[in-house]
Amino acid sequence: MVIIMVVAEVSIIPLSNGPSVSKYVKKAISIFKKHNLKINYGAMSTTIEGDLNEVLEAFKEAHNEVLKDTTRVVSSLKIDERKDKDNTIERKLKSINAIE
């Protein structure tokens, strides 16, 4: 089986429980950790790196976990998949000189 590594931007937003979403973000991040995905935290979204199937499974699980505690969730998943070179968060940041 071929493992396809991807970088993905994830946002899972509950809409019905007030302005603070940090407790929901923590729930989603714990699921990404459980799936052994590399995580890069951001102020507005989370970037994860890993096997495509694991990323998809973790995203679905995180969305459903947040939905358990609220009546409405809007989630987005943006996937970057490359075949021409290694696709990692670190490589992407180095290419724009965000890290040395």
Protein Blocks (a to p, Z undefined) as FASTA:
>chain_A
ZZdddddddddddfkgojblklmmmmmmmmmmmnopacdddfkbccddddfklmmmmmmm
mmmmmmmmpcbdcddddddddfkbccdfklmmmmnopaZZ
